[in-house]
Amino acid sequence: MKDKGPLKGIRVLDLTAMVSGPTATMMLGDQGADVIKIEPLEGELMRKVGKSIKGMTNSFLCCNRSKRSLVLDLKKIKAIMILKKLISTSDVFVQNFRPGTIERMGLGYNKVKKINKNIIYVSISGFGEKGPYAQQRVYDPVIQALSGLADIQRDQNTGVPKQVRTIIPDKTTGLATAQAISSALFYRERFKVGQHIKIAMLDVMIAYLWPEGSASLSFVGKETDPAEAQLGLDLVFITKDRKYITAGAVTNKEWIGLCKAINREDLINNSKFNTPNARVKYKVERRKIISEEIAKQTAKNVLRKLQKEQVPSAPILNRSELLKNEQVIENDIIQYFKSKNFGKIRSPRPAPIYSKTKITGKQLAPLLGENSEQILKELKYSKKEINSFFKEQISYKFS
């Protein structure tokens, strides 16, 4: 079973675009599933975002590893027929059109399960199928705003909410979707029943942020302000040599270690800081003291002492520096591949490490329609039928 992922033998039809859906199906592909990405004639939007080399953008490359690409104009009857034939051979169908769109295309769950009753059908949306936001277009910042994430990032001095500068809701939804698909496949294996999975970005992020971020709202009638109840992890500190580090003391043992590392053992038993709750209550004062003391030491020196005392800490790396970080290198997190089209490619390996079903991320994202002919041949279409289909699609595109 060498190099056969745990999802070997599973076929996934990927009708998604942008990030949440494509990252979910990419993870399934990394784990051995045959992921067929169905794209319109012009390709999905991420093929047009970012730096492009020979028809491949870095944005598409990073969200669509471990897939094959089939171009279908789903406005055409022949294309729909091909898709339906693929559905009959597939285990999973994933789409992230706005609610109602896929039904108008004649490919809603009730129609698809008539073709394949055991299919796992997945609908990813921004807000779910009902409610005042359901039909609105959605991007990551909108979910950050509604889920409480921007509130968590609120500037403590000005009170201004802030967005996180990476698309956490999109990628977290991708992870949640991949997990949901895997468990649905497990259920089907046991009970021989397919089902419809509905997953909304807003649902995912509210649940994701609740522990720590909104936990103080849990006891009804006894709520406290979530901003005051947050653990208040020690975030960013500048050192004497103008470098940035992070350090955090949550447990009492860590607090004692931190006090020793910054030469302030007098703070260990201070009633404002000697319990986890006290450290949260007086977090502004605590951070000010820590900042002042860390600023008296070089980054190398204070990190050495923090790590000796087993205080969670690290240098703050820029994204280029992480490539040379000893922890990243030791664990082979960044891998390199040679491509005849694009040269040398750098990419993070899939995170899970399986002892029996080893996986790799060496199958790069496909060019637009790269596998169309191969897939149609697998569906037993003749060379003549394939050529005719391609000509029809191309003529329609330029008509």
Buried (B, 14 or more C-beta within 10 A) or exposed (E): EEEEBBBBEBBBBBBBBBBBBBBBBBBBBBBBBBBBBBBBBEBBEBBEBEEBEEEBBBBBBBBBBBBBBBBBBBEBEBBBEBBBBBBEEBBBBBBBBBBEEBEEBEBBBEBBBEBBEEBBBBBBBBBBEEEEBBBEEBBBBBBBEBBBBBBBBEEEEEEEBBBBEEBBBBBBBBBBBBEBBBEBBEBBEEEEEBBBBBBBBBBBBBEBBBEEBBBBBEEEEEEEEBBEBBBBBBEEBBBEEEBBBBBBBBEBEBBBBBBBBBEBEEBBEBEEBBEBEBBBBBBEEBBEBBBEBBBEBBBEBBBBBBBEBEBBBBBBEEEEEEEEBEEBEEEEBBBEBEEEEBEEBEBEBBEEEEEEBBBBBBBBBBBBBBBBBEBBEEEEBEEEBBEEBBEBBEEEEEE
